[in-house]
């Protein structure tokens, strides 16, 4: 009996990068890995799942941590700052836009492709 084919993994392409959720790996155009913490990876994936959408700090905390928190929680700001630094050389301008009193927005175009693994 043939086993069902495993579901294909999705891969995100944005700016000159590629994110693979299955392996939790991000690589640049040359295939060099971008070193991200677990929290940075989770936040980046939230943005890639919602390209172009303005996401408030609260939404980002709910989507990444899903817990009760201090309304003055700044961890999202720190993570966005670290992601900006790690993805600063996109050539297309900043990857993340800050909207005053609104939140953050991923400005890069995102393509989702099925992996053929």
Secondary structure, 3 states (H helix, E strand, C coil): CCCCCCCCCEEEEECCEEEECCCCEEECCCCCECCCCHHHHHHHHHHHHCCCCEECHHHHHHHHCCCCCCCCCCHHHHHHHHHHHHCCCCCCCCCEEEECCCEEEECCCEEEEECCC
